[in-house]
Amino acid sequence: MSINSIEYAKKFTTELDKAYTQKAVTGFFADNILRSKFVGAKTVIVPDLDFVGLVNYDRTGGFNRAMVTVAQTPFTMSMDRARSISIDREDMDESGITDLAGKVLGEYVRTQVVPETDAYVLSKLAGIANENNQEVAYDSAKPYETLVNLVNKVRNVAGFEEELVCFINGNIMSDFELSPELQKMITVSNFKQGEINLNVKTINGVPIIPVTPERMKTAYTFVESDDTHSAGGFSPDADAKDILMLVLPKKAASLVKKTEKIRIFTPEQNVDADAYKFDYRIYYDVFVKKSALGSIYASFEA
């Protein structure tokens, strides 16, 4: 029984993309419109427009003129990540390759790809808040007050009609769940992520997304090569701070995945080993347009 590698690759890629959207806490950023601009390109130029305000009309001189400033902002993809995974022929019969391969690759996305992309996206967004001093000090005795201050600062920049989202470090989630002032304010609402509708807790209409602590750091090191047969992956920098809360408009960031592909080789096609080989590659980055940079606020560890 032969395996059509191309057809299986197409099917696995679809399922992996679905797994990423469902499991990643930052997956909904992939819904934002900027991703369509990256088709066939590593770098795309996005125009930012700067206008000036109105002045009185001059009945003698007419209209006062002003130039519109167009800033050409380049966004360049930087995260090109990959790994080759093998399953020995003796570990399975040929008829079971489809089921086992799907499960193995699904687990790989869940346990390796999703945590890394979440960590990268959240650290980059929190880095914007940190660099621009867009920060609110966290008070464990008054978690609601901290959240309200963060939300109000974001709304004062982005507008009160914008849909916001709040990421909360799992280490402080108990502060919210045990807070007497919040117990009656927490409701459950629908949150759309790709084609999936999720039920999430909301406070004052803002979805609250709890995140495991290892994905809530301000800086990470991503292993670049496997020269020393390392485990690969990523780890927090020694001087990284914990991100306790991160609030921003849902449309502020765009997660662009230009490539998420799998190449599949049978043992007969694999020149390195008598094993099925799966080459997984994801090429991605997250971008924030100039107009949204001031709308990202965070609380960090003291």
Beta strands, then each sheet from edge to edge (+ up, - down):
strand 1: 43-50
strand 2: 69-76
strand 3: 79-88
strand 4: 164-169
strand 5: 186-193
strand 6: 196-203
strand 7: 206-211
strand 8: 220-222
strand 9: 234-236
strand 10: 243-249
strand 11: 253-265
strand 12: 275-288
strand 13: 297-300
sheet 1: 1+ 2-
sheet 2: 3+ 12- 11+
sheet 3: 5+ 6- 7+ 4+ 10- 13+
sheet 4: 8+ 9-
end
